[in-house]
Amino acid sequence: MIGRLGELWQHSPLAFWLVLAACLYFAVMAVRLTIIDVRHHLLPNRIVFPSYGVAGVLLLAAAAIAWASPLPDAGGGTGFLSTPAVRVVAGAGILWLFYFVLRFVYPPGMGFGDVKLAGVLGMYLGYLSWGHLFAGTFLAFLLGGLWSLTLLAARRGTLKSSIPFGPFMLAGAAAAMLLPA
C-alpha cells in the first residue's frame, strides 16, 4: 500500500489522499481492535461494522478515481477481475467466506468477530492485488501459529488454550500492505 501511494501521488493526488485516509483509518482501527481483542477476546461490532463503510467508500472512491486517470494497475492483469474496485468487493467477499467456512467447520477454533473482520481486511488487501490478499491471509495464520508455538514452548499455554486471533489477522494484513505490488 505504501509503494502504491507514490504512484497515486504522481498520477492522481485525490486518489492518494483517499488511500492515505484509508491507511490512517486502518491503523487506528487495528490498534483499537488489537487492544480490545487481547484484553477481552472480542472484536466489537461497533468498530468492525462501520469499518466496512469507511474502508469501502475510501478504497472504492480511490479505485474509481485512479481508474479514470492513466495510472497503471499495480495489481497485475488487464481483465475485469484485476481492476481495483472489483478486487475490493471480491476480496471482502472471498476472505469473509474463507473465514466463515473455517468457523463453520470448527466453531471453537475461531470467533465470529474474526469472520466479520476478515471482510474488512479483504477490502484493503484486495485493493492492492490478489497476491496481497493471499499473503495477508497466510501471514495471519503464520504469525498466530508462531505465537501459539511460543506459548507452548514457554509452557504458558496448552493445545486447548484460546488466543485472540484478531491481532494476528491485523498484523498479517498490515505486513502484506507493506509488501511491494
N, C-alpha and C positions, 0 to 999 in steps of 0.2 A: 504494500500500500504506500509505503514511504517513497519507494522508487517511482511509483506511478504519479506521485504528487508533482515531481519535477516536470514530467511530460505535460501534465494538465496545466501547470502554470504557464508553460510556453504556448500551448495551443488554445486553452480555454480557461482563463482566470476564474470565471464564475464556477465552473465545474471544480476547479482547485479548491475554492472556498467551501463548496458543499461537501467535498470529500474530507477536507480538513475538519469541518464541523462534525462529520460522521465519526472521524477518528477520535476527536476530543470527547464526543459523547460515549464512544466505546470505552475509552479509558476510565471515565467517571463511572459508567455502568459496571465495568469489570471490577473496579476497586470496591464499590458498594456491595456487589453480589458476592465477591470473594469473602469479604469480612462477615457478611451475614451467613453465608453457607458454612464457613469454618466454625462459627460460633453456634449456629442453630440447626445446621443440616437442612437448610431451607433456601429456596430461590423464590422470593415473593413475587406474586403476580403483579403487584403494584409497581414493580420495576421492570419485569420481563415484558408484560403486555404492551406498555407504552413504547418499549424499545422497538417493537415491530413497526409501529407507525413512524417513529423518529428516523430509524435507520432506513426504512423503506422509502420514505419521502426524500431524504437526503441523497441516498445512493441512486434511486431511480431518476431523480432530477439531474444528478451529475451525469448519469449514463445517457440521458436524453440530450443534454447539452453537448457532451463530448461526441455523441453520435452525429450531431448536426455540424460539428466542426471537423476539420480534416485530421483529427488525432488518430493515429493507427492503434488498433486494438491490441494491447499487450497480452491479452488472454489467449491469443493464437486462434487461427482459423478465420474463415470468411463466411461460414454458414450462419443460418438463423440462430442455431443453438450456441454460437460463440459470441453473440452480442452481449454486452454487459447487462443490459436491462433484463434479458431472458435469463441470464445466469443468476441475477439477484433473486428473481422469483423462483426459478427452478432450484437454486441452491438451498433456499429456505425450505422448500418442499421436500427435497431429497434428504437433507440432513434431519429434518423433523421426522420423516418416515423411517429413516435408518434407526434413530434413537427410539422411536415408538415401537419398532419391531423388537429391539433389544429389551425394552421394558415389558412388552407383551410376552416374550419368550421366558424371561426370568425376572418377575416383578421385584423380588427383594434386591436384585443387583443394581437397580437404578430407579431413582425417583422420577415422578412425572415433571418436576421442575426442570430436570436435566433435558427432558424431551422438549419442553417449551422453549428453553434457552437455545437448543440446537437450531431451531428455525431462524432465530436472530443471527446466530453465528454463521449460518448458511448464507444469509444475505451478504454479510461482509466478505466472506471468503469467495462466494460466487461472483461478486463484483470483480474480483481480481482475475480468477481463472478457475477452470475445473481442477487443475493441479493444486491450486491453493486450497480448494475445498477438501481434496483428499489429504493433503499434507496437514492441514489443521486438525482433521479428524484423527489421523494417525498419531500426531504429536500429543493430542489429548490422552489417548489410551497409553501411549508410551510413558508420558510423564506420570499418569496415575498409577501405572504398573510399577514404575521405578520407585515411587513413593511407598507403595504397598510393600514392595520387597524390602525397602529400607526399614519400614516399621516391623516387618517380620524378623529381619536380621538383628535389629536392636531389641527384639522381644518386647516391643511396645504395642504389638497387635497380634491378632491371630488370623487364621483364614476366614473366620466368621466376623471379623471387625468390619465396621462400615466406615467408609471415608467419604467426605463430601467430594463429589466428582466435578461440580461446577467450576471450582478454581482451576482444575486441570483442563477443562474444556476451554475456559477463557484464556489460559496460558498457551494452550496449543494453537488457538486461533490467533492470538497476538504474535506468537512466534512465526506462524505461517504468513501473517500480514507483513512481516519484515523481510520475507524471502523475496528475491528478485522475481520479476514477472517472467 
